[in-house]
Amino acid sequence: MRHWPLLALLTLGASAHAAPESARATAAAVPEDSREAVAMPPLQRALLREEMIQHTATVQQLVDLLGKGDLAGAAEVAERDLGLSSMGKHAAATRGMGPGRFFPSPMRSVGIGMHEAASHFADVAREGDAEAALKALSPVLGACVSCHSAYRLE
């Protein structure tokens, strides 16, 4: 006689009973997000999220270009997509009220610092020294980590 159907039924019953307790235990174990919540209108929030995804893709492209030894290409991409030249691209769509207008002052400083670091990276990359360019990329990523560690969108 096969006992596995009865065993399966008992196991499922025990699992169903444990599931609510397990969910409560899991919810209690989730650490609180202590980052500062930043509120902004829906359009600006959507634009900022899109921009953060693009920034991540740009950093990946920079690493790829550095790996290929294409410092001139990395400089061009960095300045265009991350550097000071990239600021203000949402002005027309937001009537001058881009996402940065809603940042707390320290967050804004970190963001501007990232753009400045990216422009500096571009300058260093144009000089053709791959090791120096790689070192100059670190503050760009440092600004990203700093901001994302301290702030979250509400």
C-alpha contacts under 8 A as a table, 3 or more apart, distances in Angstrom:
res1	aa1	res2	aa2	distance
2	R	5	P	7.35
3	H	6	L	5.50
3	H	7	L	6.22
4	W	7	L	4.83
4	W	8	A	5.90
5	P	8	A	5.05
5	P	9	L	6.18
6	L	9	L	5.09
6	L	10	L	6.20
7	L	10	L	5.14
7	L	11	T	6.10
8	A	11	T	5.06
8	A	12	L	6.11
9	L	12	L	5.16
9	L	13	G	6.11
10	L	13	G	5.06
10	L	14	A	6.17
11	T	14	A	5.13
11	T	15	S	6.08
12	L	15	S	4.96
12	L	16	A	6.04
13	G	16	A	5.17
13	G	17	H	6.24
14	A	17	H	5.12
14	A	18	A	6.14
15	S	18	A	5.05
15	S	19	A	5.95
16	A	19	A	5.22
16	A	20	P	7.64
17	H	20	P	6.76
17	H	21	E	7.68
18	A	21	E	5.29
18	A	22	S	5.92
19	A	22	S	4.94
19	A	23	A	6.04
20	P	23	A	5.08
20	P	24	R	6.27
21	E	24	R	5.18
21	E	25	A	6.18
22	S	25	A	5.04
22	S	26	T	6.04
23	A	26	T	5.06
23	A	27	A	6.09
24	R	27	A	5.11
24	R	28	A	6.16
25	A	28	A	5.14
25	A	29	A	6.21
26	T	29	A	5.03
26	T	30	V	6.42
27	A	30	V	5.40
28	A	31	P	7.88
34	S	150	A	7.93
35	R	149	S	6.63
35	R	150	A	4.78
35	R	151	Y	4.83
35	R	152	R	6.02
36	E	150	A	6.12
36	E	151	Y	4.69
36	E	152	R	6.08
37	A	151	Y	5.98
37	A	152	R	5.01
37	A	153	L	5.52
37	A	154	E	5.15
38	V	102	F	7.62
38	V	103	F	6.82
38	V	104	P	7.59
38	V	151	Y	6.80
38	V	152	R	6.02
38	V	153	L	4.88
38	V	154	E	5.36
39	A	102	F	7.27
39	A	153	L	6.14
39	A	154	E	5.02
40	M	44	Q	6.36
40	M	45	R	5.96
40	M	99	P	7.29
40	M	102	F	5.92
40	M	153	L	7.91
40	M	154	E	7.69
41	P	44	Q	5.56
41	P	45	R	6.15
42	P	45	R	5.02
42	P	46	A	6.06
43	L	46	A	5.21
43	L	47	L	6.15
43	L	94	T	7.88
44	Q	47	L	5.01
44	Q	48	L	6.01
44	Q	94	T	7.49
44	Q	98	G	6.04
44	Q	99	P	4.79
45	R	48	L	5.14
45	R	49	R	6.21
45	R	99	P	6.68
45	R	153	L	7.37
46	A	49	R	5.19
46	A	50	E	6.18
47	L	50	E	5.12
47	L	51	E	6.07
47	L	90	H	7.80
47	L	99	P	7.21
48	L	51	E	4.93
48	L	52	M	6.11
48	L	99	P	6.04
49	R	52	M	5.11
49	R	53	I	6.35
50	E	53	I	5.25
50	E	54	Q	6.28
51	E	54	Q	4.95
51	E	55	H	6.05
52	M	55	H	4.95
52	M	56	T	6.29
53	I	56	T	5.21
53	I	57	A	6.40
54	Q	57	A	5.03
54	Q	58	T	6.08
55	H	58	T	4.94
55	H	59	V	6.21
55	H	81	D	7.37
55	H	82	L	6.81
56	T	59	V	5.24
56	T	60	Q	6.36
57	A	60	Q	5.11
57	A	61	Q	6.21
58	T	61	Q	4.91
58	T	62	L	6.14
58	T	77	V	7.45
58	T	78	A	7.45
58	T	81	D	6.93
58	T	82	L	7.63
59	V	62	L	4.97
59	V	63	V	6.29
60	Q	63	V	5.20
60	Q	64	D	6.24
61	Q	64	D	4.98
61	Q	65	L	6.10
61	Q	74	A	7.82
62	L	65	L	5.06
62	L	66	L	6.05
62	L	74	A	5.31
62	L	77	V	7.32
62	L	78	A	7.13
63	V	66	L	5.08
63	V	67	G	6.09
64	D	67	G	5.05
64	D	68	K	6.34
65	L	68	K	5.05
65	L	69	G	6.20
65	L	70	D	5.13
65	L	71	L	6.75
65	L	73	G	6.78
65	L	74	A	5.66
66	L	69	G	4.95
66	L	70	D	5.76
66	L	71	L	5.99
66	L	74	A	6.67
66	L	130	A	6.94
66	L	134	L	7.52
67	G	70	D	7.64
69	G	130	A	7.13
70	D	73	G	5.36
70	D	74	A	6.27
71	L	74	A	4.92
71	L	75	A	6.05
71	L	125	A	5.18
71	L	126	R	6.35
71	L	128	G	6.10
71	L	129	D	8.00
71	L	130	A	6.95
71	L	133	A	7.87
72	A	75	A	5.10
72	A	76	E	6.31
72	A	125	A	6.50
72	A	126	R	5.52
72	A	128	G	7.51
73	G	76	E	5.16
73	G	77	V	6.22
74	A	77	V	5.21
74	A	78	A	5.92
74	A	122	A	7.06
74	A	125	A	6.93
75	A	78	A	5.18
75	A	79	E	6.19
75	A	121	F	7.05
75	A	122	A	3.97
75	A	123	D	6.84
75	A	124	V	7.96
75	A	125	A	5.43
75	A	126	R	5.95
76	E	79	E	5.48
76	E	80	R	6.10
76	E	122	A	6.85
77	V	80	R	5.20
77	V	81	D	5.76
77	V	82	L	7.66
78	A	81	D	5.48
78	A	82	L	5.20
78	A	83	G	5.89
78	A	118	A	5.89
78	A	119	S	6.84
78	A	121	F	7.35
78	A	122	A	5.80
79	E	82	L	5.63
79	E	83	G	4.16
79	E	84	L	6.84
79	E	85	S	6.13
79	E	86	S	7.08
79	E	118	A	6.45
79	E	119	S	5.36
79	E	122	A	5.88
80	R	83	G	6.17
80	R	85	S	5.92
80	R	86	S	5.63
81	D	85	S	7.70
81	D	86	S	5.45
82	L	85	S	7.55
82	L	86	S	5.72
82	L	114	M	7.81
82	L	115	H	5.70
82	L	118	A	5.76
82	L	119	S	7.48
83	G	86	S	5.55
83	G	87	M	7.43
83	G	114	M	7.72
83	G	115	H	4.41
83	G	116	E	6.11
83	G	117	A	7.31
83	G	118	A	4.66
83	G	119	S	4.44
83	G	122	A	7.89
84	L	87	M	5.58
84	L	112	I	7.88
84	L	115	H	5.01
84	L	116	E	5.90
84	L	118	A	7.55
84	L	119	S	6.11
86	S	89	K	6.44
86	S	115	H	7.87
87	M	115	H	7.75
88	G	91	A	5.45
88	G	98	G	7.30
89	K	92	A	7.48
90	H	93	A	5.43
90	H	94	T	6.02
90	H	96	G	7.47
90	H	97	M	8.00
90	H	98	G	5.54
91	A	94	T	5.26
91	A	95	R	5.42
91	A	96	G	4.31
91	A	97	M	6.45
91	A	98	G	5.82
92	A	95	R	5.15
92	A	96	G	6.48
93	A	96	G	7.89
94	T	97	M	5.06
94	T	98	G	5.56
95	R	98	G	7.66
97	M	100	G	7.74
97	M	101	R	5.87
98	G	101	R	5.77
98	G	102	F	7.79
99	P	102	F	5.70
99	P	103	F	7.13
100	G	103	F	5.24
100	G	108	R	6.46
103	F	106	P	7.93
103	F	107	M	5.75
103	F	108	R	5.50
104	P	107	M	5.32
104	P	108	R	6.20
105	S	108	R	5.05
105	S	109	S	6.27
106	P	109	S	5.03
106	P	110	V	6.37
107	M	110	V	5.14
107	M	111	G	6.22
107	M	147	C	6.54
107	M	151	Y	7.56
108	R	111	G	5.03
108	R	112	I	6.14
109	S	112	I	5.19
109	S	113	G	5.97
110	V	113	G	4.90
110	V	114	M	6.20
110	V	143	A	6.03
110	V	146	S	7.60
110	V	147	C	6.47
111	G	114	M	5.09
111	G	115	H	6.51
111	G	143	A	7.13
111	G	144	C	7.98
111	G	147	C	7.48
112	I	115	H	5.11
112	I	116	E	6.16
113	G	116	E	4.98
113	G	117	A	5.99
113	G	143	A	6.93
114	M	117	A	5.04
114	M	118	A	6.14
114	M	139	P	7.34
114	M	140	V	5.19
114	M	141	L	7.84
114	M	143	A	5.31
114	M	144	C	7.06
115	H	118	A	5.09
115	H	119	S	6.31
115	H	140	V	7.64
116	E	119	S	5.13
116	E	120	H	6.19
117	A	120	H	4.94
117	A	121	F	6.06
117	A	136	A	7.50
117	A	137	L	7.59
117	A	139	P	6.11
117	A	140	V	5.32
118	A	121	F	4.93
118	A	122	A	6.23
118	A	137	L	7.15
118	A	140	V	5.77
119	S	122	A	5.00
119	S	123	D	6.34
120	H	123	D	5.05
120	H	124	V	6.23
120	H	136	A	7.12
121	F	124	V	5.09
121	F	125	A	5.97
121	F	133	A	6.10
121	F	136	A	4.97
121	F	137	L	5.75
122	A	125	A	5.07
122	A	126	R	6.17
122	A	133	A	7.96
123	D	126	R	5.25
123	D	127	E	6.81
124	V	127	E	5.32
124	V	128	G	7.29
124	V	129	D	7.35
124	V	132	A	6.78
124	V	133	A	5.50
124	V	136	A	7.02
125	A	128	G	5.44
125	A	129	D	6.49
125	A	130	A	6.89
125	A	132	A	7.57
125	A	133	A	4.93
128	G	133	A	7.85
129	D	132	A	5.39
129	D	133	A	6.12
130	A	133	A	4.97
130	A	134	L	6.12
131	E	134	L	5.18
131	E	135	K	6.34
132	A	135	K	5.08
132	A	136	A	6.14
133	A	136	A	4.92
133	A	137	L	6.28
134	L	137	L	5.15
134	L	138	S	6.91
135	K	138	S	5.54
136	A	139	P	6.39
136	A	140	V	7.61
137	L	140	V	5.35
137	L	141	L	6.70
138	S	141	L	5.30
138	S	142	G	5.99
139	P	142	G	4.65
139	P	143	A	6.08
140	V	143	A	5.38
140	V	144	C	6.61
141	L	144	C	4.98
141	L	145	V	6.19
142	G	145	V	5.15
142	G	146	S	6.00
143	A	146	S	5.01
143	A	147	C	6.08
144	C	147	C	5.33
144	C	148	H	6.07
145	V	148	H	5.28
145	V	149	S	5.85
146	S	149	S	5.23
146	S	150	A	6.30
147	C	150	A	5.27
147	C	151	Y	5.87
148	H	151	Y	5.45
148	H	152	R	6.73
